[in-house]
Amino acid sequence: MRYKQLVLGLVASVFLAGTAVAADEYTIDVPHSTIGFAVKHLTISTVRGKFNDFSGIVRFDEKEMAHTWVDLTIKATRVDTGNQKRDDHLRSPDFFEVEKYPDITFKSKKVEKDGDGFAIIGDFSMHGVTKEIRIPFTYAGKATDRQGKERIAFDGMLTINRQDYGIRYDKTGLTVGNEIKIEFSVQAIKK
């Protein structure tokens, strides 16, 4: 009886180990990806921007999305709103304080089904503050490029409060809104 339990335990371990490694590793393709944001200015208009430098790894299992994880680094130094004076202000101690906090990171913990799409839960770090967040996203699909490389894509959006991350310029939120909408469309290439 004990032998049978041992064999069943080994079989289960092999099966679980096989599913854990079923996920494939992909590298984010920056030229075909966008990480952008939008914030209200004077409560009446919306200013949009993006980050021009980011990198990351996606471990993806199409059959079992729960095995998917992401490790992303965004360079706050490369914020771009199309206005140099505003971008310099965003890099200053009033906002990102890039001399001290050059990176914005996200490290996922788990993926869950969320309506028609999914949600990835993980630690988001910005301006020296780390908080667990939930990011709704959709899996946009898989394709093979002309060089025969497999690619996957994801789209998503979330809203954060900048003051939760110690960015307190204009605490009233009248000049620069407190809520920041982050939108992404990410494509990744299989390693």
Biotite code that builds the C-alpha atoms (Angstrom):
import biotite.structure as struc

atoms = struc.array([
    struc.Atom([0.000, 0.000, 0.000], chain_id="A", res_id=1, res_name="MET", atom_name="CA", element="C"),
    struc.Atom([2.796, 2.392, 0.914], chain_id="A", res_id=2, res_name="ARG", atom_name="CA", element="C"),
    struc.Atom([4.559, 1.597, -2.375], chain_id="A", res_id=3, res_name="TYR", atom_name="CA", element="C"),
    struc.Atom([1.393, 2.448, -4.315], chain_id="A", res_id=4, res_name="LYS", atom_name="CA", element="C"),
    struc.Atom([1.132, 5.845, -2.551], chain_id="A", res_id=5, res_name="GLN", atom_name="CA", element="C"),
    struc.Atom([4.780, 6.565, -3.330], chain_id="A", res_id=6, res_name="LEU", atom_name="CA", element="C"),
    struc.Atom([4.293, 5.734, -7.038], chain_id="A", res_id=7, res_name="VAL", atom_name="CA", element="C"),
    struc.Atom([1.120, 7.870, -7.205], chain_id="A", res_id=8, res_name="LEU", atom_name="CA", element="C"),
    struc.Atom([2.977, 10.719, -5.503], chain_id="A", res_id=9, res_name="GLY", atom_name="CA", element="C"),
    struc.Atom([5.833, 10.514, -8.013], chain_id="A", res_id=10, res_name="LEU", atom_name="CA", element="C"),
    struc.Atom([3.422, 10.411, -10.955], chain_id="A", res_id=11, res_name="VAL", atom_name="CA", element="C"),
    struc.Atom([1.576, 13.460, -9.580], chain_id="A", res_id=12, res_name="ALA", atom_name="CA", element="C"),
    struc.Atom([4.888, 15.305, -9.084], chain_id="A", res_id=13, res_name="SER", atom_name="CA", element="C"),
    struc.Atom([5.972, 14.588, -12.655], chain_id="A", res_id=14, res_name="VAL", atom_name="CA", element="C"),
    struc.Atom([2.576, 15.710, -13.963], chain_id="A", res_id=15, res_name="PHE", atom_name="CA", element="C"),
    struc.Atom([2.631, 18.952, -11.937], chain_id="A", res_id=16, res_name="LEU", atom_name="CA", element="C"),
    struc.Atom([6.230, 19.660, -12.929], chain_id="A", res_id=17, res_name="ALA", atom_name="CA", element="C"),
    struc.Atom([5.254, 19.119, -16.572], chain_id="A", res_id=18, res_name="GLY", atom_name="CA", element="C"),
    struc.Atom([2.419, 21.621, -16.339], chain_id="A", res_id=19, res_name="THR", atom_name="CA", element="C"),
    struc.Atom([4.638, 24.150, -14.572], chain_id="A", res_id=20, res_name="ALA", atom_name="CA", element="C"),
    struc.Atom([7.119, 24.097, -17.451], chain_id="A", res_id=21, res_name="VAL", atom_name="CA", element="C"),
    struc.Atom([4.415, 24.054, -20.139], chain_id="A", res_id=22, res_name="ALA", atom_name="CA", element="C"),
    struc.Atom([4.559, 27.838, -20.211], chain_id="A", res_id=23, res_name="ALA", atom_name="CA", element="C"),
    struc.Atom([6.728, 29.283, -22.983], chain_id="A", res_id=24, res_name="ASP", atom_name="CA", element="C"),
    struc.Atom([8.959, 32.306, -22.482], chain_id="A", res_id=25, res_name="GLU", atom_name="CA", element="C"),
    struc.Atom([8.528, 35.440, -24.581], chain_id="A", res_id=26, res_name="TYR", atom_name="CA", element="C"),
    struc.Atom([10.375, 38.761, -24.713], chain_id="A", res_id=27, res_name="THR", atom_name="CA", element="C"),
    struc.Atom([8.360, 41.971, -25.034], chain_id="A", res_id=28, res_name="ILE", atom_name="CA", element="C"),
    struc.Atom([8.784, 43.484, -28.503], chain_id="A", res_id=29, res_name="ASP", atom_name="CA", element="C"),
    struc.Atom([9.038, 47.212, -27.749], chain_id="A", res_id=30, res_name="VAL", atom_name="CA", element="C"),
    struc.Atom([8.707, 48.494, -31.364], chain_id="A", res_id=31, res_name="PRO", atom_name="CA", element="C"),
    struc.Atom([5.345, 46.712, -31.623], chain_id="A", res_id=32, res_name="HIS", atom_name="CA", element="C"),
    struc.Atom([4.101, 47.551, -28.109], chain_id="A", res_id=33, res_name="SER", atom_name="CA", element="C"),
    struc.Atom([2.736, 50.633, -26.381], chain_id="A", res_id=34, res_name="THR", atom_name="CA", element="C"),
    struc.Atom([2.465, 51.563, -22.717], chain_id="A", res_id=35, res_name="ILE", atom_name="CA", element="C"),
    struc.Atom([0.591, 54.837, -22.436], chain_id="A", res_id=36, res_name="GLY", atom_name="CA", element="C"),
    struc.Atom([-1.254, 56.945, -19.915], chain_id="A", res_id=37, res_name="PHE", atom_name="CA", element="C"),
    struc.Atom([-3.857, 59.679, -19.716], chain_id="A", res_id=38, res_name="ALA", atom_name="CA", element="C"),
    struc.Atom([-4.493, 62.266, -17.003], chain_id="A", res_id=39, res_name="VAL", atom_name="CA", element="C"),
    struc.Atom([-6.870, 65.203, -16.656], chain_id="A", res_id=40, res_name="LYS", atom_name="CA", element="C"),
    struc.Atom([-5.444, 68.737, -16.811], chain_id="A", res_id=41, res_name="HIS", atom_name="CA", element="C"),
    struc.Atom([-7.425, 71.490, -15.063], chain_id="A", res_id=42, res_name="LEU", atom_name="CA", element="C"),
    struc.Atom([-10.264, 68.914, -14.833], chain_id="A", res_id=43, res_name="THR", atom_name="CA", element="C"),
    struc.Atom([-11.376, 69.787, -18.377], chain_id="A", res_id=44, res_name="ILE", atom_name="CA", element="C"),
    struc.Atom([-8.955, 68.202, -20.832], chain_id="A", res_id=45, res_name="SER", atom_name="CA", element="C"),
    struc.Atom([-6.941, 65.013, -21.081], chain_id="A", res_id=46, res_name="THR", atom_name="CA", element="C"),
    struc.Atom([-3.177, 64.906, -21.580], chain_id="A", res_id=47, res_name="VAL", atom_name="CA", element="C"),
    struc.Atom([-1.789, 61.681, -23.000], chain_id="A", res_id=48, res_name="ARG", atom_name="CA", element="C"),
    struc.Atom([1.697, 60.279, -22.889], chain_id="A", res_id=49, res_name="GLY", atom_name="CA", element="C"),
    struc.Atom([3.679, 57.094, -23.251], chain_id="A", res_id=50, res_name="LYS", atom_name="CA", element="C"),
    struc.Atom([6.920, 55.460, -22.221], chain_id="A", res_id=51, res_name="PHE", atom_name="CA", element="C"),
    struc.Atom([9.472, 54.922, -24.975], chain_id="A", res_id=52, res_name="ASN", atom_name="CA", element="C"),
    struc.Atom([11.717, 52.484, -23.119], chain_id="A", res_id=53, res_name="ASP", atom_name="CA", element="C"),
    struc.Atom([10.562, 49.314, -21.383], chain_id="A", res_id=54, res_name="PHE", atom_name="CA", element="C"),
    struc.Atom([11.450, 45.649, -21.315], chain_id="A", res_id=55, res_name="SER", atom_name="CA", element="C"),
    struc.Atom([10.069, 42.460, -19.949], chain_id="A", res_id=56, res_name="GLY", atom_name="CA", element="C"),
    struc.Atom([9.578, 38.747, -20.005], chain_id="A", res_id=57, res_name="ILE", atom_name="CA", element="C"),
    struc.Atom([6.219, 36.987, -20.365], chain_id="A", res_id=58, res_name="VAL", atom_name="CA", element="C"),
    struc.Atom([5.897, 33.349, -19.394], chain_id="A", res_id=59, res_name="ARG", atom_name="CA", element="C"),
    struc.Atom([2.744, 32.244, -21.204], chain_id="A", res_id=60, res_name="PHE", atom_name="CA", element="C"),
    struc.Atom([0.658, 29.072, -21.165], chain_id="A", res_id=61, res_name="ASP", atom_name="CA", element="C"),
    struc.Atom([-2.253, 29.412, -23.581], chain_id="A", res_id=62, res_name="GLU", atom_name="CA", element="C"),
    struc.Atom([-3.951, 26.253, -22.280], chain_id="A", res_id=63, res_name="LYS", atom_name="CA", element="C"),
    struc.Atom([-3.632, 27.203, -18.616], chain_id="A", res_id=64, res_name="GLU", atom_name="CA", element="C"),
    struc.Atom([-3.580, 30.996, -18.288], chain_id="A", res_id=65, res_name="MET", atom_name="CA", element="C"),
    struc.Atom([-3.048, 30.651, -14.504], chain_id="A", res_id=66, res_name="ALA", atom_name="CA", element="C"),
    struc.Atom([0.550, 29.610, -15.286], chain_id="A", res_id=67, res_name="HIS", atom_name="CA", element="C"),
    struc.Atom([1.217, 32.915, -17.051], chain_id="A", res_id=68, res_name="THR", atom_name="CA", element="C"),
    struc.Atom([3.390, 35.572, -15.410], chain_id="A", res_id=69, res_name="TRP", atom_name="CA", element="C"),
    struc.Atom([5.015, 38.862, -16.353], chain_id="A", res_id=70, res_name="VAL", atom_name="CA", element="C"),
    struc.Atom([8.118, 40.726, -15.229], chain_id="A", res_id=71, res_name="ASP", atom_name="CA", element="C"),
    struc.Atom([8.129, 44.275, -16.650], chain_id="A", res_id=72, res_name="LEU", atom_name="CA", element="C"),
    struc.Atom([10.448, 47.271, -16.231], chain_id="A", res_id=73, res_name="THR", atom_name="CA", element="C"),
    struc.Atom([9.524, 50.728, -17.556], chain_id="A", res_id=74, res_name="ILE", atom_name="CA", element="C"),
    struc.Atom([12.134, 53.495, -17.700], chain_id="A", res_id=75, res_name="LYS", atom_name="CA", element="C"),
    struc.Atom([10.491, 56.585, -16.166], chain_id="A", res_id=76, res_name="ALA", atom_name="CA", element="C"),
    struc.Atom([13.322, 58.622, -17.678], chain_id="A", res_id=77, res_name="THR", atom_name="CA", element="C"),
    struc.Atom([11.786, 57.998, -21.106], chain_id="A", res_id=78, res_name="ARG", atom_name="CA", element="C"),
    struc.Atom([8.352, 59.499, -20.458], chain_id="A", res_id=79, res_name="VAL", atom_name="CA", element="C"),
    struc.Atom([7.026, 61.239, -23.577], chain_id="A", res_id=80, res_name="ASP", atom_name="CA", element="C"),
    struc.Atom([3.994, 63.528, -23.811], chain_id="A", res_id=81, res_name="THR", atom_name="CA", element="C"),
    struc.Atom([5.146, 65.311, -26.956], chain_id="A", res_id=82, res_name="GLY", atom_name="CA", element="C"),
    struc.Atom([6.151, 68.402, -24.978], chain_id="A", res_id=83, res_name="ASN", atom_name="CA", element="C"),
    struc.Atom([9.770, 68.659, -23.762], chain_id="A", res_id=84, res_name="GLN", atom_name="CA", element="C"),
    struc.Atom([9.028, 71.170, -20.973], chain_id="A", res_id=85, res_name="LYS", atom_name="CA", element="C"),
    struc.Atom([6.226, 68.996, -19.586], chain_id="A", res_id=86, res_name="ARG", atom_name="CA", element="C"),
    struc.Atom([8.338, 65.829, -19.934], chain_id="A", res_id=87, res_name="ASP", atom_name="CA", element="C"),
    struc.Atom([11.189, 67.459, -17.999], chain_id="A", res_id=88, res_name="ASP", atom_name="CA", element="C"),
    struc.Atom([8.706, 68.442, -15.272], chain_id="A", res_id=89, res_name="HIS", atom_name="CA", element="C"),
    struc.Atom([7.405, 64.862, -15.122], chain_id="A", res_id=90, res_name="LEU", atom_name="CA", element="C"),
    struc.Atom([10.987, 63.628, -14.613], chain_id="A", res_id=91, res_name="ARG", atom_name="CA", element="C"),
    struc.Atom([11.535, 66.123, -11.763], chain_id="A", res_id=92, res_name="SER", atom_name="CA", element="C"),
    struc.Atom([11.009, 65.547, -8.009], chain_id="A", res_id=93, res_name="PRO", atom_name="CA", element="C"),
    struc.Atom([7.437, 66.891, -8.437], chain_id="A", res_id=94, res_name="ASP", atom_name="CA", element="C"),
    struc.Atom([6.482, 63.665, -10.240], chain_id="A", res_id=95, res_name="PHE", atom_name="CA", element="C"),
    struc.Atom([8.608, 60.623, -11.143], chain_id="A", res_id=96, res_name="PHE", atom_name="CA", element="C"),
    struc.Atom([11.835, 61.908, -9.533], chain_id="A", res_id=97, res_name="GLU", atom_name="CA", element="C"),
    struc.Atom([13.841, 59.851, -12.012], chain_id="A", res_id=98, res_name="VAL", atom_name="CA", element="C"),
    struc.Atom([17.232, 60.603, -10.451], chain_id="A", res_id=99, res_name="GLU", atom_name="CA", element="C"),
    struc.Atom([16.107, 58.603, -7.414], chain_id="A", res_id=100, res_name="LYS", atom_name="CA", element="C"),
    struc.Atom([13.472, 56.277, -8.969], chain_id="A", res_id=101, res_name="TYR", atom_name="CA", element="C"),
    struc.Atom([14.421, 55.607, -12.606], chain_id="A", res_id=102, res_name="PRO", atom_name="CA", element="C"),
    struc.Atom([12.280, 52.463, -12.980], chain_id="A", res_id=103, res_name="ASP", atom_name="CA", element="C"),
    struc.Atom([8.613, 51.556, -12.750], chain_id="A", res_id=104, res_name="ILE", atom_name="CA", element="C"),
    struc.Atom([8.157, 47.798, -12.358], chain_id="A", res_id=105, res_name="THR", atom_name="CA", element="C"),
    struc.Atom([5.457, 45.163, -12.346], chain_id="A", res_id=106, res_name="PHE", atom_name="CA", element="C"),
    struc.Atom([5.984, 41.589, -11.170], chain_id="A", res_id=107, res_name="LYS", atom_name="CA", element="C"),
    struc.Atom([2.965, 39.340, -11.435], chain_id="A", res_id=108, res_name="SER", atom_name="CA", element="C"),
    struc.Atom([1.817, 36.855, -8.815], chain_id="A", res_id=109, res_name="LYS", atom_name="CA", element="C"),
    struc.Atom([-1.163, 35.194, -10.496], chain_id="A", res_id=110, res_name="LYS", atom_name="CA", element="C"),
    struc.Atom([-3.659, 35.356, -13.344], chain_id="A", res_id=111, res_name="VAL", atom_name="CA", element="C"),
    struc.Atom([-7.408, 34.883, -12.913], chain_id="A", res_id=112, res_name="GLU", atom_name="CA", element="C"),
    struc.Atom([-10.383, 34.662, -15.266], chain_id="A", res_id=113, res_name="LYS", atom_name="CA", element="C"),
    struc.Atom([-12.221, 38.006, -15.317], chain_id="A", res_id=114, res_name="ASP", atom_name="CA", element="C"),
    struc.Atom([-15.463, 38.063, -17.331], chain_id="A", res_id=115, res_name="GLY", atom_name="CA", element="C"),
    struc.Atom([-14.593, 37.622, -21.016], chain_id="A", res_id=116, res_name="ASP", atom_name="CA", element="C"),
    struc.Atom([-10.922, 38.303, -20.316], chain_id="A", res_id=117, res_name="GLY", atom_name="CA", element="C"),
    struc.Atom([-8.432, 37.882, -17.521], chain_id="A", res_id=118, res_name="PHE", atom_name="CA", element="C"),
    struc.Atom([-6.852, 39.827, -14.678], chain_id="A", res_id=119, res_name="ALA", atom_name="CA", element="C"),
    struc.Atom([-3.222, 39.687, -13.680], chain_id="A", res_id=120, res_name="ILE", atom_name="CA", element="C"),
    struc.Atom([-2.428, 40.434, -10.047], chain_id="A", res_id=121, res_name="ILE", atom_name="CA", element="C"),
    struc.Atom([1.021, 41.542, -8.961], chain_id="A", res_id=122, res_name="GLY", atom_name="CA", element="C"),
    struc.Atom([3.303, 44.097, -7.363], chain_id="A", res_id=123, res_name="ASP", atom_name="CA", element="C"),
    struc.Atom([3.463, 47.484, -9.079], chain_id="A", res_id=124, res_name="PHE", atom_name="CA", element="C"),
    struc.Atom([6.329, 49.734, -7.951], chain_id="A", res_id=125, res_name="SER", atom_name="CA", element="C"),
    struc.Atom([6.603, 53.423, -8.764], chain_id="A", res_id=126, res_name="MET", atom_name="CA", element="C"),
    struc.Atom([8.346, 56.309, -7.027], chain_id="A", res_id=127, res_name="HIS", atom_name="CA", element="C"),
    struc.Atom([9.645, 54.013, -4.266], chain_id="A", res_id=128, res_name="GLY", atom_name="CA", element="C"),
    struc.Atom([6.202, 52.626, -3.358], chain_id="A", res_id=129, res_name="VAL", atom_name="CA", element="C"),
    struc.Atom([5.042, 49.075, -4.077], chain_id="A", res_id=130, res_name="THR", atom_name="CA", element="C"),
    struc.Atom([1.375, 48.067, -4.073], chain_id="A", res_id=131, res_name="LYS", atom_name="CA", element="C"),
    struc.Atom([-0.444, 44.991, -5.238], chain_id="A", res_id=132, res_name="GLU", atom_name="CA", element="C"),
    struc.Atom([-2.699, 45.821, -8.172], chain_id="A", res_id=133, res_name="ILE", atom_name="CA", element="C"),
    struc.Atom([-5.138, 43.982, -10.413], chain_id="A", res_id=134, res_name="ARG", atom_name="CA", element="C"),
    struc.Atom([-4.873, 44.600, -14.162], chain_id="A", res_id=135, res_name="ILE", atom_name="CA", element="C"),
    struc.Atom([-7.739, 43.491, -16.423], chain_id="A", res_id=136, res_name="PRO", atom_name="CA", element="C"),
    struc.Atom([-6.501, 42.341, -19.828], chain_id="A", res_id=137, res_name="PHE", atom_name="CA", element="C"),
    struc.Atom([-7.472, 40.412, -22.915], chain_id="A", res_id=138, res_name="THR", atom_name="CA", element="C"),
    struc.Atom([-5.378, 37.925, -24.816], chain_id="A", res_id=139, res_name="TYR", atom_name="CA", element="C"),
    struc.Atom([-5.351, 39.302, -28.371], chain_id="A", res_id=140, res_name="ALA", atom_name="CA", element="C"),
    struc.Atom([-3.983, 36.133, -29.943], chain_id="A", res_id=141, res_name="GLY", atom_name="CA", element="C"),
    struc.Atom([-0.975, 34.437, -31.473], chain_id="A", res_id=142, res_name="LYS", atom_name="CA", element="C"),
    struc.Atom([0.661, 34.821, -34.895], chain_id="A", res_id=143, res_name="ALA", atom_name="CA", element="C"),
    struc.Atom([3.827, 33.810, -36.714], chain_id="A", res_id=144, res_name="THR", atom_name="CA", element="C"),
    struc.Atom([5.880, 36.565, -38.349], chain_id="A", res_id=145, res_name="ASP", atom_name="CA", element="C"),
    struc.Atom([7.755, 36.385, -41.686], chain_id="A", res_id=146, res_name="ARG", atom_name="CA", element="C"),
    struc.Atom([10.871, 35.088, -39.941], chain_id="A", res_id=147, res_name="GLN", atom_name="CA", element="C"),
    struc.Atom([8.874, 32.188, -38.467], chain_id="A", res_id=148, res_name="GLY", atom_name="CA", element="C"),
    struc.Atom([8.899, 33.586, -34.923], chain_id="A", res_id=149, res_name="LYS", atom_name="CA", element="C"),
    struc.Atom([5.819, 33.080, -32.778], chain_id="A", res_id=150, res_name="GLU", atom_name="CA", element="C"),
    struc.Atom([4.283, 36.223, -31.307], chain_id="A", res_id=151, res_name="ARG", atom_name="CA", element="C"),
    struc.Atom([1.541, 36.807, -28.746], chain_id="A", res_id=152, res_name="ILE", atom_name="CA", element="C"),
    struc.Atom([-0.295, 39.997, -27.790], chain_id="A", res_id=153, res_name="ALA", atom_name="CA", element="C"),
    struc.Atom([-2.260, 41.395, -24.861], chain_id="A", res_id=154, res_name="PHE", atom_name="CA", element="C"),
    struc.Atom([-4.323, 44.554, -24.370], chain_id="A", res_id=155, res_name="ASP", atom_name="CA", element="C"),
    struc.Atom([-5.418, 46.105, -21.103], chain_id="A", res_id=156, res_name="GLY", atom_name="CA", element="C"),
    struc.Atom([-6.246, 49.170, -19.087], chain_id="A", res_id=157, res_name="MET", atom_name="CA", element="C"),
    struc.Atom([-6.299, 50.173, -15.427], chain_id="A", res_id=158, res_name="LEU", atom_name="CA", element="C"),
    struc.Atom([-6.555, 53.282, -13.293], chain_id="A", res_id=159, res_name="THR", atom_name="CA", element="C"),
    struc.Atom([-4.269, 54.164, -10.401], chain_id="A", res_id=160, res_name="ILE", atom_name="CA", element="C"),
    struc.Atom([-4.147, 57.110, -8.031], chain_id="A", res_id=161, res_name="ASN", atom_name="CA", element="C"),
    struc.Atom([-0.743, 58.810, -8.308], chain_id="A", res_id=162, res_name="ARG", atom_name="CA", element="C"),
    struc.Atom([-0.917, 59.980, -4.678], chain_id="A", res_id=163, res_name="GLN", atom_name="CA", element="C"),
    struc.Atom([-0.952, 56.323, -3.554], chain_id="A", res_id=164, res_name="ASP", atom_name="CA", element="C"),
    struc.Atom([2.601, 56.220, -4.920], chain_id="A", res_id=165, res_name="TYR", atom_name="CA", element="C"),
    struc.Atom([3.828, 59.394, -3.213], chain_id="A", res_id=166, res_name="GLY", atom_name="CA", element="C"),
    struc.Atom([3.418, 61.660, -6.258], chain_id="A", res_id=167, res_name="ILE", atom_name="CA", element="C"),
    struc.Atom([1.754, 64.552, -4.481], chain_id="A", res_id=168, res_name="ARG", atom_name="CA", element="C"),
    struc.Atom([2.278, 67.540, -6.802], chain_id="A", res_id=169, res_name="TYR", atom_name="CA", element="C"),
    struc.Atom([-0.962, 69.585, -6.653], chain_id="A", res_id=170, res_name="ASP", atom_name="CA", element="C"),
    struc.Atom([-2.626, 67.447, -3.972], chain_id="A", res_id=171, res_name="LYS", atom_name="CA", element="C"),
    struc.Atom([-6.041, 68.873, -4.876], chain_id="A", res_id=172, res_name="THR", atom_name="CA", element="C"),
    struc.Atom([-5.908, 67.192, -8.266], chain_id="A", res_id=173, res_name="GLY", atom_name="CA", element="C"),
    struc.Atom([-7.285, 70.332, -9.923], chain_id="A", res_id=174, res_name="LEU", atom_name="CA", element="C"),
    struc.Atom([-4.240, 71.157, -12.062], chain_id="A", res_id=175, res_name="THR", atom_name="CA", element="C"),
    struc.Atom([-3.110, 67.568, -12.609], chain_id="A", res_id=176, res_name="VAL", atom_name="CA", element="C"),
    struc.Atom([-5.669, 64.851, -11.948], chain_id="A", res_id=177, res_name="GLY", atom_name="CA", element="C"),
    struc.Atom([-4.981, 62.242, -9.287], chain_id="A", res_id=178, res_name="ASN", atom_name="CA", element="C"),
    struc.Atom([-6.331, 59.372, -11.360], chain_id="A", res_id=179, res_name="GLU", atom_name="CA", element="C"),
    struc.Atom([-4.012, 58.085, -14.051], chain_id="A", res_id=180, res_name="ILE", atom_name="CA", element="C"),
    struc.Atom([-5.385, 55.781, -16.719], chain_id="A", res_id=181, res_name="LYS", atom_name="CA", element="C"),
    struc.Atom([-2.762, 53.357, -17.961], chain_id="A", res_id=182, res_name="ILE", atom_name="CA", element="C"),
    struc.Atom([-3.378, 51.585, -21.244], chain_id="A", res_id=183, res_name="GLU", atom_name="CA", element="C"),
    struc.Atom([-1.186, 48.989, -22.883], chain_id="A", res_id=184, res_name="PHE", atom_name="CA", element="C"),
    struc.Atom([-0.968, 46.914, -26.017], chain_id="A", res_id=185, res_name="SER", atom_name="CA", element="C"),
    struc.Atom([1.939, 44.517, -25.705], chain_id="A", res_id=186, res_name="VAL", atom_name="CA", element="C"),
    struc.Atom([3.360, 42.103, -28.249], chain_id="A", res_id=187, res_name="GLN", atom_name="CA", element="C"),
    struc.Atom([5.977, 39.525, -27.270], chain_id="A", res_id=188, res_name="ALA", atom_name="CA", element="C"),
    struc.Atom([8.262, 37.193, -29.265], chain_id="A", res_id=189, res_name="ILE", atom_name="CA", element="C"),
    struc.Atom([8.865, 33.601, -28.260], chain_id="A", res_id=190, res_name="LYS", atom_name="CA", element="C"),
    struc.Atom([12.470, 32.954, -27.215], chain_id="A", res_id=191, res_name="LYS", atom_name="CA", element="C"),
])
